[in-house]
Amino acid sequence: MTDPINQINLVRPGGVATVAFADGGETMRICLGYLHDPDDGLLAEMKANRDPVPWQSSKVRDEAIGAVERRKDLDDETRTQLVEWIAATPYFEGA
């Protein structure tokens, strides 16, 4: 028998989604996404000094750091600031 409940997660351009749990849902960053998205991109979040959206896991956060370090479209200062921002952002344990 298949599970009668289907779940669909929509990932916003900035890599943010609300992931369902048994007792509700949590908003988290599940991928790097589009850095320049004005609503929830990492650059907008950092420049506005907003409360950071937590990462889905330390693995996803570390993968994002690696991807930012390899990007050629960022100047060195922005890349360094963004890596520091990501590294200081919390993540969900055990996710």
Backbone torsions as a table, in degrees:
resi	resn	phi	psi	omega
1	MET	NA	139.6	179.1
2	THR	-91.2	158.0	178.6
3	ASP	-68.9	125.4	-176.3
4	PRO	-75.0	-9.1	-178.6
5	ILE	-101.4	120.7	175.9
6	ASN	-102.4	140.4	177.9
7	GLN	-119.1	135.3	176.4
8	ILE	-123.9	124.5	176.0
9	ASN	-107.2	124.9	175.7
10	LEU	-98.4	124.2	179.9
11	VAL	-97.0	121.4	178.4
12	ARG	-70.7	162.0	-176.3
13	PRO	-54.8	-31.9	180.0
14	GLY	-78.5	4.1	177.7
15	GLY	88.8	14.6	-176.6
16	VAL	-104.1	139.5	177.2
17	ALA	-144.8	158.2	170.5
18	THR	-100.0	115.6	-175.7
19	VAL	-98.3	129.8	-177.6
20	ALA	-74.2	139.2	172.1
21	PHE	-126.8	172.1	-177.2
22	ALA	-56.5	-36.4	-175.5
23	ASP	-107.7	21.4	179.3
24	GLY	143.1	-134.2	-179.4
25	GLY	-155.1	160.9	178.0
26	GLU	-128.5	136.2	174.8
27	THR	-86.5	129.6	-177.6
28	MET	-152.2	160.9	176.1
29	ARG	-90.3	116.8	-175.7
30	ILE	-103.1	-6.7	175.5
31	CYS	-160.8	170.1	-178.2
32	LEU	-63.2	-42.9	178.7
33	GLY	66.4	-167.6	-178.6
34	TYR	-82.7	111.1	-175.1
35	LEU	-58.6	-33.4	-172.2
36	HIS	-92.2	5.5	180.0
37	ASP	-61.4	125.5	-175.4
38	PRO	-68.2	-22.9	-178.0
39	ASP	-83.5	-49.1	-176.6
40	ASP	-143.5	21.3	174.1
41	GLY	-70.7	152.4	-177.1
42	LEU	-62.3	-37.2	179.2
43	LEU	-65.7	-41.5	177.8
44	ALA	-64.4	-42.5	178.9
45	GLU	-60.0	-47.0	-177.9
46	MET	-67.2	-47.6	-176.6
47	LYS	-65.3	-32.7	179.1
48	ALA	-87.0	-3.3	-178.8
49	ASN	53.6	41.6	177.3
50	ARG	-75.3	161.8	170.8
51	ASP	-61.7	127.1	-176.6
52	PRO	-70.2	144.4	173.5
53	VAL	-76.6	126.4	-179.1
54	PRO	-65.6	151.8	178.5
55	TRP	-81.1	154.8	179.3
56	GLN	-62.1	-36.3	-179.6
57	SER	-161.5	168.0	176.2
58	SER	-65.4	-32.4	179.4
59	LYS	-63.8	-46.5	179.7
60	VAL	-63.6	-41.5	179.0
61	ARG	-63.0	-44.7	-179.4
62	ASP	-65.7	-36.2	176.5
63	GLU	-64.6	-38.2	178.2
64	ALA	-65.6	-40.6	177.5
65	ILE	-59.7	-46.8	178.9
66	GLY	-60.5	-41.0	-179.8
67	ALA	-66.1	-41.1	178.5
68	VAL	-65.6	-40.2	179.5
69	GLU	-62.4	-28.3	-179.2
70	ARG	-90.1	-10.6	-176.1
71	ARG	-66.9	137.7	179.3
72	LYS	-97.5	-10.9	-175.2
73	ASP	-91.4	6.4	178.5
74	LEU	-113.5	140.7	174.0
75	ASP	-73.5	162.5	-173.8
76	ASP	-59.2	-40.2	-178.6
77	GLU	-65.7	-45.8	179.1
78	THR	-63.7	-43.0	179.8
79	ARG	-59.6	-46.1	-179.5
80	THR	-62.5	-45.9	179.5
81	GLN	-62.5	-41.6	-177.9
82	LEU	-67.6	-40.9	177.1
83	VAL	-61.7	-42.6	178.1
84	GLU	-63.8	-40.5	178.6
85	TRP	-61.8	-48.0	-178.9
86	ILE	-63.2	-44.4	-177.6
87	ALA	-62.1	-28.8	-179.4
88	ALA	-88.6	-4.3	-178.2
89	THR	-81.6	135.7	179.4
90	PRO	-69.1	166.5	176.3
91	TYR	-141.1	161.2	179.6
92	PHE	-80.8	127.6	177.2
93	GLU	-70.3	140.2	174.8
94	GLY	69.3	8.0	-179.7
95	ALA	-91.6	NA	NA
